[in-house]
Amino acid sequence: MLSIYKYISCLAIIVLPCFAWAIPTANEGTIDTTAFPIPKGVNNLMFYIQRDPNANTVCYALNLDKQGRLDKSKPLDIFWMRYAEDGRRQDLNYIQRVFAYGIKVKKIASNEIEFRSVAYDKLPLYLRRGATGYYVQTRIDGETCVLRRIYVRIEGGSLFSPNVLYVQIEGVNRQGKAKVEQIKP
C-alpha cells in the first residue's frame, strides 16, 4: 500500500502536466489591462483581482445573511468569474483559498474588519461601513483610497510558483481621483 505522501507525489506527477497550458510564457512589453472585462451583475462587489494569462477574474463580494446582515466570520464571498471560458461563476478550490486568493480576517471594530491576502499579507485592507454602505479601503501611493481592482502581472514561473513582476493596486481617493500603485514583491 502506498503511503499518502507517495500517493500525492504520484498524483502530482500525473496531474500537473495537464495544467501546463495555464503557465504564462515570457511576454514582451506591457499588458493593456483595459482589455480585461469589468465584472457586471455581481451583487455587492467590493473589488476584484485580474491576472495573466487570461481574463478569468476573482471577485470579492459582501457575504450577507438572509436578513441582509454581514457575516462577520466570513465577510467576503470570494469566487471566480470564468470569462475566458463561458462566463460562469465558480467557487475557489482549496489551494486557491488557502494559498492564493483567500483572506485572513481580523475584526477591529463593530463596523470595521481588517483583512489581508493569504498570498501577500503586507497590505492591510479594511472593510468598512459608511453612510452609503460597505466599501474596502487601503493605502494606494500613500493615500487612503477605496479599493476597486488589483491586477497581478505574471511572466513565467510555474503553476504553483508564478513569477510575479508586479501587483497593481487601483482605487479612488477621497476627492474621487483615480489612484494606481505598482508593488514589486
C-alpha positions in Angstrom: 0.0 0.0 0.0 1.3 3.4 -1.0 1.9 5.9 1.8 -0.2 9.1 1.5 3.0 11.1 0.5 3.9 8.7 -2.3 0.3 8.8 -3.5 0.2 12.6 -3.6 3.6 12.7 -5.3 2.4 10.2 -8.0 -0.8 12.1 -8.4 1.1 15.4 -8.8 3.4 13.9 -11.5 0.4 12.7 -13.4 -1.9 15.7 -13.0 0.4 18.7 -13.1 1.4 18.4 -16.7 -2.3 18.7 -17.6 -2.1 22.3 -16.3 0.9 23.3 -18.3 -1.3 25.5 -20.6 -2.0 27.7 -17.6 1.6 28.7 -17.2 2.3 32.0 -18.9 5.3 32.4 -21.1 7.5 35.4 -21.4 5.8 38.4 -23.0 7.5 41.5 -24.4 6.1 44.9 -23.4 3.3 45.8 -21.0 -0.2 44.4 -20.8 -3.2 46.5 -21.7 -5.3 45.9 -18.6 -8.2 47.9 -20.0 -8.9 44.9 -22.3 -9.9 42.8 -19.3 -13.6 42.6 -18.5 -15.2 44.6 -15.7 -17.4 42.3 -13.6 -21.1 43.1 -14.3 -24.1 41.8 -12.4 -22.1 40.8 -9.3 -24.2 41.7 -6.3 -22.3 43.6 -3.6 -19.0 43.5 -5.4 -16.3 45.2 -3.3 -13.2 44.7 -5.6 -11.7 42.1 -8.0 -8.4 40.6 -9.0 -7.3 40.0 -12.6 -4.0 38.5 -13.7 -2.2 37.0 -16.6 -2.6 34.7 -18.6 -6.4 35.1 -19.2 -9.4 37.2 -18.4 -10.8 35.0 -15.6 -11.5 37.2 -12.6 -11.6 36.7 -8.8 -14.4 38.6 -7.3 -14.7 39.7 -3.6 -18.3 40.4 -2.7 -20.0 41.1 0.6 -21.2 37.9 2.2 -24.7 38.8 3.6 -27.1 36.5 5.5 -30.8 36.2 4.6 -31.6 39.2 6.7 -29.0 41.3 4.8 -26.5 41.5 7.7 -22.8 41.0 7.1 -21.5 37.6 8.1 -18.6 38.8 10.3 -16.9 35.4 10.5 -16.7 35.3 6.6 -17.4 38.8 5.5 -16.4 38.3 1.8 -17.7 35.7 -0.7 -14.7 35.0 -2.9 -15.2 33.4 -6.3 -14.2 33.2 -10.0 -16.0 34.7 -12.9 -14.6 32.4 -15.7 -14.7 34.9 -18.5 -12.1 33.1 -20.5 -14.4 30.1 -20.6 -18.2 30.5 -20.5 -18.5 33.4 -18.1 -19.9 31.2 -15.3 -19.3 31.8 -11.6 -17.1 29.2 -9.9 -16.0 28.8 -6.3 -12.3 28.8 -5.4 -10.8 25.5 -4.8 -9.0 24.6 -1.6 -5.5 25.5 -2.9 -6.7 28.8 -4.3 -8.4 29.7 -1.0 -5.5 28.8 1.2 -2.5 29.9 -0.8 -3.6 32.4 -3.4 -6.9 34.3 -3.2 -8.2 33.7 0.3 -8.1 36.2 3.1 -7.2 36.3 6.8 -9.9 38.3 8.8 -9.5 40.3 12.0 -12.4 42.3 13.4 -11.2 45.6 14.8 -14.4 47.5 15.4 -18.2 46.9 15.2 -18.3 48.5 11.7 -14.7 47.7 10.6 -12.9 44.5 9.7 -9.2 44.3 8.7 -8.2 41.5 6.3 -5.1 40.6 4.4 -4.5 38.4 1.4 -3.1 34.9 2.1 -0.6 35.4 -0.8 0.6 38.9 0.2 0.0 39.9 3.8 1.9 43.2 3.8 -1.0 45.2 2.5 -3.8 45.7 5.1 -7.3 46.1 3.6 -10.3 47.3 5.6 -13.9 46.5 5.1 -15.8 49.5 6.5 -19.4 50.6 6.7 -20.2 54.2 5.8 -23.4 56.2 5.3 -23.9 54.7 1.8 -22.9 51.1 2.6 -19.8 48.9 2.8 -16.5 49.6 1.0 -13.0 48.3 1.1 -10.3 50.8 1.9 -6.5 50.7 1.7 -3.5 52.9 1.1 -2.5 53.5 -2.5 0.6 55.5 -3.3 0.4 56.9 0.3 -3.2 57.9 0.2 -6.3 56.4 1.8 -8.4 55.1 -1.1 -11.4 52.9 -1.8 -10.1 49.8 -3.5 -11.6 48.9 -6.9 -9.2 46.4 -8.6 -6.0 44.5 -8.3 -4.0 43.4 -11.3 -1.2 40.8 -11.0 1.4 40.8 -13.8 2.9 37.3 -14.2 5.7 36.4 -16.5 6.8 32.8 -16.5 7.4 30.7 -13.4 5.3 27.6 -12.7 1.8 26.8 -11.8 2.5 26.8 -8.1 5.3 29.4 -8.2 4.5 32.0 -10.8 7.0 34.8 -11.4 5.0 37.9 -10.3 6.6 41.0 -11.8 4.3 43.4 -10.0 0.9 43.8 -8.4 -1.0 46.9 -9.4 -3.5 48.3 -6.9 -6.2 50.6 -8.3 -8.7 52.7 -6.4 -10.3 56.1 -5.8 -9.1 58.7 -3.3 -11.4 60.9 -1.1 -11.5 63.5 -3.9 -12.8 61.0 -6.4 -9.4 60.9 -8.3 -8.2 57.5 -9.6 -5.1 56.3 -7.9 -2.7 53.5 -9.1 0.3 52.0 -7.4 2.5 49.1 -8.5 4.1 46.9 -5.8 7.0 44.7 -6.7 7.0 41.6 -4.4 
